[in-house]
Amino acid sequence: MPESGEKVTINVRLDMAVSTLTAIVENAKKIAGTDARGIYRVDPAERVNQLVSAFLKKHDFDRYAKDINNYDQ
């Protein structure tokens, strides 16, 4: 997606395989590690947000969304 000064946060419902969410949580735990008490401090929803946003940017969702042929009619 092209970088723009104007951005908006949109809360959406997203269908995702349980195995995908499991992988996100496992990887987030590996990256974060545990605190002094052995507890993981990760926010799976924020990790999903980061991954989906990065994916959309990398794969030029802006161009995809502008193409009317990508809409069900």
RODO-2510 file (C-alpha; in nm, 4 decimals, decimal comma):
residues 73
     n   res          X          Y          Z
     1     m     0,0000     0,0000     0,0000
     2     p     0,1304     0,3460    -0,0681
     3     e     0,2301     0,5396     0,2392
     4     s    -0,0103     0,8202     0,3110
     5     g    -0,0369     1,0728     0,5891
     6     e    -0,3973     0,9774     0,6477
     7     k    -0,4678     0,6406     0,8090
     8     v    -0,7618     0,4947     0,9893
     9     t    -0,7882     0,1960     1,2208
    10     i    -1,0704    -0,0397     1,1324
    11     n    -1,1906    -0,3145     1,3638
    12     v    -1,3071    -0,6128     1,1600
    13     r    -1,4088    -0,9728     1,1989
    14     l    -1,1593    -1,2041     1,0353
    15     d    -1,2017    -1,5719     0,9575
    16     m    -0,8763    -1,7524     1,0272
    17     a    -0,7794    -2,1156     1,0738
    18     v    -0,7263    -2,2173     1,4342
    19     s    -0,3821    -2,3461     1,3329
    20     t    -0,2907    -1,9983     1,2063
    21     l    -0,3895    -1,8323     1,5321
    22     t    -0,2023    -2,1017     1,7235
    23     a     0,1116    -2,0304     1,5189
    24     i     0,0783    -1,6566     1,5840
    25     v     0,0496    -1,7112     1,9601
    26     e     0,3394    -1,9573     1,9671
    27     n     0,5658    -1,7267     1,7669
    28     a     0,4661    -1,4222     1,9729
    29     k     0,5575    -1,6122     2,2891
    30     k     0,8960    -1,7098     2,1425
    31     i     0,9699    -1,3484     2,0533
    32     a     0,8484    -1,2010     2,3835
    33     g     0,9889    -1,4616     2,6198
    34     t     0,8784    -1,4766     2,9803
    35     d     0,9020    -1,2188     3,2541
    36     a     1,0724    -1,2774     3,5907
    37     r     0,7754    -1,4846     3,7093
    38     g     0,7733    -1,7036     3,3955
    39     i     0,4634    -1,5390     3,2477
    40     y     0,4318    -1,4507     2,8797
    41     r     0,3159    -1,0937     2,8189
    42     v     0,1795    -1,1063     2,4645
    43     d    -0,1303    -0,9620     2,3018
    44     p    -0,2379    -1,2069     2,0309
    45     a    -0,4917    -0,9619     1,8866
    46     e    -0,2226    -0,6967     1,8428
    47     r     0,0075    -0,9509     1,6765
    48     v    -0,2717    -1,0437     1,4330
    49     n    -0,3179    -0,6723     1,3651
    50     q     0,0534    -0,6274     1,2948
    51     l     0,0755    -0,9326     1,0703
    52     v    -0,2355    -0,8537     0,8670
    53     s    -0,1327    -0,4884     0,8251
    54     a     0,2172    -0,5896     0,7116
    55     f     0,0708    -0,8453     0,4686
    56     l    -0,1683    -0,5907     0,3180
    57     k     0,1121    -0,3401     0,2743
    58     k     0,3523    -0,5937     0,1229
    59     h     0,0953    -0,7202    -0,1256
    60     d    -0,0386    -0,3766    -0,2276
    61     f    -0,3926    -0,4062    -0,0939
    62     d    -0,4578    -0,0475    -0,2020
    63     r    -0,4242    -0,1453    -0,5690
    64     y    -0,6275    -0,4631    -0,5119
    65     a    -0,9107    -0,2698    -0,3441
    66     k    -0,9262    -0,0157    -0,6265
    67     d    -0,9814    -0,2876    -0,8900
    68     i    -1,3573    -0,3352    -0,9282
    69     n    -1,2966    -0,6829    -1,0704
    70     n    -1,2033    -0,8023    -0,7210
    71     y    -1,5548    -0,7397    -0,5891
    72     d    -1,8341    -0,9977    -0,6004
    73     q    -2,1191    -0,8688    -0,8091
***
